[in-house]
Amino acid sequence: MMIKENIQKMNNPQFGSFGEYIFADYVVKILKKKIKKVHRDGVDFLFNNASIDVGASRKLALDSRKRRKIPGKDVYVIFYKDCCFIEYPGNYEYKLKWPEIVRLYREWSKSREIKIPSKSQRSYNKEYTDIIKDINSFYTGNGYDTRIIYRTVSTRFGLNESPDNLLPKKEKELSISIYLDFYDFKRIESNIRFIIAFPDMLNYEIPRQKKISLKSGRSDFEKIDLTQIVPNKHKCYFDSLEQLKNDFFKRY
């Protein structure tokens, strides 16, 4: 079985589900402890009376000697070239060899009847690249750099959840942070649900969540509050690429 290829082909919800499955299997079968599914308000499980949010990452080109973290997550399930590491910082860590991962993948995929996309199915990479080129051309023409992120599954979680990485880690002059929210996996202009864009140096104007359900491991961790931004059409909110280009420099 081409397990690494299958993992690489999974979309984000599938991959996240597989990461959660691996962590739950570890808790039940290795630690011999109880775990409860939650899946609401940014919490995946309750374990040892703690709310747990599991993050998964595909670092398949790297080996595990260079361990990685996933900001804003309580538990990391990271797939490397040589193994998979489950890490619950300050509590547990466990190394899975690839034969074990194959077994877990078979169990998980059977329960979900998962369909891995074939190479013939559209990825919308070209359409998304064209969107990025359009945005970059607009901002570079005005003397700005851009940092662009996107999501294709956010409608599943509602406005209470927001991207962990939208707020810039380092404020840069003449840099714009942009978030593209798509209705579903079609990364095309007509499928844009909304856009959030703002100069990095003015990120302090963006509403923050007062209470963050995910443990970040950092006391200064912040997330934007979509419940204040989207319904109220905050000035960082845009309906479309056309509105972004027409109105951004009128607002900022």
C-alpha positions in Angstrom: 0.0 0.0 0.0 1.3 3.4 -0.9 0.5 4.8 2.5 2.5 8.0 2.2 0.9 8.8 -1.2 -2.5 8.2 0.3 -1.8 10.5 3.3 -0.5 13.2 0.9 -3.7 13.0 -1.2 -6.1 13.4 1.7 -8.0 16.6 1.9 -7.7 18.6 5.2 -10.8 17.2 6.9 -9.8 13.6 6.1 -6.2 14.2 7.3 -7.4 15.9 10.5 -9.8 13.0 11.1 -7.0 10.4 10.6 -4.7 12.3 13.1 -7.5 12.3 15.7 -8.0 8.6 15.1 -4.3 7.9 15.7 -4.3 9.9 19.0 -7.5 8.2 20.3 -6.1 4.8 19.4 -2.9 5.6 21.3 -4.8 6.7 24.4 -7.1 3.6 24.5 -4.7 0.9 23.4 -1.3 2.1 24.6 -2.0 4.3 27.6 -5.1 2.1 28.6 -7.1 5.3 29.4 -10.5 6.6 28.6 -11.1 9.4 26.1 -14.3 11.1 25.0 -15.1 12.7 21.6 -16.3 16.3 21.7 -15.8 18.0 18.3 -17.3 21.4 19.2 -16.0 24.8 20.1 -12.5 23.9 18.9 -12.2 20.8 21.2 -11.7 17.3 19.7 -11.6 15.2 22.9 -11.8 15.3 26.7 -8.9 13.4 28.2 -7.8 13.3 31.8 -10.3 16.2 32.5 -8.6 18.4 29.9 -9.9 19.7 26.6 -7.7 18.5 23.8 -7.4 19.9 20.3 -5.4 17.6 18.0 -3.3 19.0 15.2 -1.9 16.9 12.3 0.9 17.7 9.9 2.5 16.1 6.9 6.3 16.6 7.0 6.9 13.6 4.8 10.1 15.0 3.2 11.7 15.4 6.6 13.0 12.9 9.1 12.0 12.9 12.8 15.4 14.1 14.0 14.1 17.6 13.3 11.0 17.6 15.4 8.2 20.1 14.7 5.4 21.7 16.7 1.9 22.8 15.6 1.1 26.2 17.1 -2.2 26.5 18.9 -2.7 22.7 19.3 -2.6 20.6 22.4 -1.5 17.4 20.7 0.7 17.0 17.6 0.4 14.1 15.3 3.2 14.6 12.8 4.0 12.3 9.9 7.7 12.3 9.0 9.6 10.4 6.3 10.7 7.7 8.8 7.8 7.6 11.3 4.9 9.3 12.9 5.2 11.1 16.3 2.4 11.7 18.7 3.3 14.4 21.1 1.3 15.8 24.0 3.9 18.3 25.3 4.6 17.9 29.0 2.7 14.7 29.2 3.3 11.9 26.6 5.0 11.2 23.4 5.0 8.1 21.2 6.7 7.0 18.0 4.7 5.0 15.4 6.6 3.0 12.7 5.1 2.9 9.2 3.7 -0.6 9.4 1.7 0.5 12.5 0.5 3.5 10.5 -0.7 1.2 7.7 -2.7 -0.8 10.1 -4.3 2.3 11.6 -5.0 3.7 8.2 -6.8 0.5 7.1 -9.0 0.6 10.3 -9.8 4.2 10.0 -10.5 4.2 6.2 -12.8 1.2 6.6 -14.9 2.9 9.3 -15.2 6.0 7.1 -15.3 4.4 3.7 -12.8 7.0 2.7 -12.3 7.9 -0.9 -8.8 9.1 -1.7 -8.9 11.5 -4.7 -7.3 10.2 -7.9 -4.9 12.2 -10.0 -7.7 12.7 -12.5 -9.8 14.7 -10.0 -9.4 18.5 -10.1 -7.3 20.2 -7.4 -8.1 23.7 -8.5 -4.4 24.5 -8.1 -4.3 26.6 -11.3 -7.4 28.6 -10.4 -6.0 29.3 -6.9 -2.6 30.2 -8.3 -4.3 32.7 -10.6 -6.2 34.3 -7.6 -2.9 34.6 -5.7 -1.2 36.2 -8.8 -4.0 38.7 -9.1 -3.9 39.7 -5.4 -0.1 39.9 -5.4 -0.1 42.0 -8.6 -2.6 44.4 -7.0 -0.6 44.9 -3.8 2.9 44.9 -5.3 1.7 47.5 -7.7 0.9 49.6 -4.6 4.3 48.9 -2.9 3.1 46.1 -0.5 4.1 42.5 0.1 1.4 39.9 1.0 0.9 36.9 3.3 -2.0 34.9 2.1 -3.8 31.9 3.7 -7.0 30.2 3.0 -9.6 27.6 4.2 -12.0 25.5 2.3 -13.9 23.8 5.2 -14.6 26.6 7.7 -18.4 26.4 7.0 -18.3 23.1 9.0 -17.2 25.0 12.1 -19.1 28.2 12.0 -17.8 31.6 12.9 -16.7 30.6 16.4 -13.6 29.1 14.9 -11.0 31.2 13.1 -7.6 30.6 11.5 -4.8 30.2 14.0 -2.2 31.9 11.7 -4.1 34.9 10.4 -2.6 37.4 12.9 1.1 38.0 11.9 3.7 36.6 14.2 6.0 39.5 13.3 4.7 42.9 12.3 6.2 44.0 9.0 5.9 47.4 7.4 4.3 47.4 4.0 2.9 43.9 4.4 -0.7 42.8 4.1 -2.2 39.7 5.7 -5.0 38.2 3.7 -7.4 35.3 4.5 -9.5 33.7 1.7 -12.5 31.7 2.9 -14.0 29.4 0.3 -17.5 27.8 0.6 -15.9 24.4 -0.2 -13.0 22.7 -1.9 -13.4 24.7 -5.1 -10.7 27.3 -4.9 -12.1 29.5 -7.6 -13.0 33.2 -7.5 -16.8 32.7 -7.7 -16.6 30.3 -4.7 -15.1 32.8 -2.3 -17.3 33.2 0.8 -15.5 36.2 2.2 -12.0 37.8 2.5 -10.3 39.4 5.5 -7.4 41.7 4.7 -5.5 44.3 6.7 -2.0 45.9 7.0 0.2 43.9 9.4 1.0 47.1 11.3 -2.7 47.7 12.0 -3.5 44.2 13.2 -4.3 45.6 16.7 -7.6 47.0 15.1 -8.8 43.4 14.4 -11.3 42.1 17.0 -9.9 39.2 19.1 -11.6 36.3 20.7 -12.0 37.0 24.4 -11.8 33.3 25.3 -9.8 30.8 23.3 -10.8 27.2 23.8 -7.5 25.8 22.4 -4.4 25.6 24.6 -1.6 27.2 22.7 1.2 26.7 25.1 1.8 30.5 24.9 0.3 33.1 27.2 0.2 35.7 24.4 -1.7 33.5 21.9 -4.5 35.3 20.1 -7.1 34.5 17.5 -9.4 36.9 15.5 -13.1 36.9 16.3 -15.1 36.2 13.1 -18.3 36.6 15.0 -17.5 40.3 15.4 -15.9 40.7 11.9 -18.3 39.0 9.5 -21.8 39.9 10.6 -20.7 43.5 11.4 -18.7 43.8 8.2 -15.7 45.2 9.9 -13.5 47.3 7.7 -11.1 44.3 7.2 -14.0 42.3 5.7 -14.6 42.1 2.0 -17.2 40.2 0.0 -15.1 39.5 -3.1 -11.8 40.1 -4.9 -13.5 43.0 -6.8 -14.5 44.7 -3.5 -11.0 44.1 -2.1 -9.3 45.9 -4.9 -11.9 48.6 -5.1 -12.1 49.4 -1.4 -9.0 48.3 0.4 -7.0 51.5 0.1 -10.1 53.6 0.7 -10.4 51.9 4.1 -6.7 51.7 4.9 
